[in-house]
Amino acid sequence: MNTTTFALIRYLLPQIVGASWEDNILLALSDGTLMLSTSPLAGSGIYNNVIWTPSTNQISPLVGMSNISFRSGDGSKAYSLGYASGYTNPV
């Protein structure tokens, strides 16, 4: 969204590893990119985090980052919590 004119822009994002996906969480970062927490299918329990660069329409998967995602207050850092196998609490 253009914050001056409030005009909306529709983007068609690329596939992630050749597959379709849906977004669960969208986090705006301070460098103009977006961190997306994606899933191949709603309710599947499979989550992947990627960085999307709108200016180039490129998706960069974040290896080793999955599950709960959040960012710092100023948007300069992104974080992700995962669950270790056999545990029910975040590690």
C-alpha positions as CSV (number, residue, x, y, z in Angstrom):
1,M,0.0,0.0,0.0
2,N,1.2,3.4,-0.9
3,T,1.0,5.3,2.4
4,T,0.6,8.7,0.7
5,T,-2.1,7.8,-1.8
6,F,-3.5,4.6,-0.2
7,A,-3.3,2.9,-3.5
8,L,-2.9,-0.9,-3.4
9,I,-0.6,-2.9,-5.6
10,R,-1.2,-6.6,-6.3
11,Y,1.8,-8.8,-6.5
12,L,2.0,-12.4,-7.8
13,L,4.7,-14.0,-5.8
14,P,6.9,-16.9,-7.1
15,Q,6.5,-20.5,-5.9
16,I,8.6,-21.7,-3.0
17,V,10.7,-24.7,-4.1
18,G,8.4,-25.3,-7.0
19,A,5.2,-25.6,-4.9
20,S,2.3,-23.4,-4.1
21,W,2.0,-22.0,-0.6
22,E,-0.1,-19.7,1.6
23,D,1.1,-17.1,4.1
24,N,0.4,-17.5,7.8
25,I,2.3,-14.4,9.2
26,L,3.6,-11.4,7.3
27,L,6.2,-9.2,9.0
28,A,7.4,-5.9,7.5
29,L,11.2,-5.4,7.9
30,S,13.0,-2.1,8.0
31,D,15.0,-2.7,4.8
32,G,11.8,-2.9,2.7
33,T,11.6,-6.7,2.6
34,L,8.9,-8.9,4.1
35,M,9.3,-12.0,6.2
36,L,6.6,-14.5,5.4
37,S,5.8,-17.6,7.5
38,T,4.4,-19.9,4.9
39,S,2.7,-23.3,4.8
40,P,2.1,-25.6,1.8
41,L,-1.4,-26.4,3.1
42,A,-3.6,-24.9,5.9
43,G,-3.4,-27.0,9.1
44,S,-0.6,-29.2,7.8
45,G,1.7,-28.3,10.6
46,I,4.5,-27.6,8.1
47,Y,5.9,-24.1,8.3
48,N,8.7,-22.3,6.3
49,N,10.0,-18.8,6.7
50,V,11.1,-16.8,3.7
51,I,12.2,-13.3,2.9
52,W,10.4,-11.6,0.0
53,T,11.9,-8.6,-1.8
54,P,9.1,-6.8,-3.5
55,S,11.4,-4.7,-5.8
56,T,12.8,-7.9,-7.4
57,N,9.9,-10.3,-6.6
58,Q,12.5,-12.8,-5.3
59,I,11.8,-15.2,-2.4
60,S,14.8,-16.3,-0.3
61,P,14.0,-19.3,2.0
62,L,15.5,-19.1,5.5
63,V,17.0,-22.5,6.2
64,G,16.6,-23.7,9.8
65,M,13.9,-21.1,10.7
66,S,10.4,-22.4,11.1
67,N,7.3,-22.2,13.3
68,I,6.7,-19.1,15.4
69,S,8.1,-15.9,13.8
70,F,8.3,-12.4,15.1
71,R,10.4,-9.2,14.6
72,S,12.1,-6.6,16.7
73,G,10.2,-3.4,17.3
74,D,12.2,-1.4,14.8
75,G,11.9,-4.1,12.1
76,S,15.6,-4.5,11.8
77,K,15.7,-8.2,13.0
78,A,13.5,-11.2,12.5
79,Y,13.3,-14.1,14.9
80,S,11.9,-17.6,14.8
81,L,11.3,-20.3,17.4
82,G,11.3,-24.0,16.7
83,Y,10.3,-27.1,18.6
84,A,12.9,-29.8,19.2
85,S,11.7,-33.3,18.5
86,G,10.0,-34.8,21.6
87,Y,9.5,-31.5,23.4
88,T,6.3,-29.4,23.8
89,N,8.0,-26.1,24.7
90,P,9.8,-23.7,22.4
91,V,13.6,-24.0,22.4
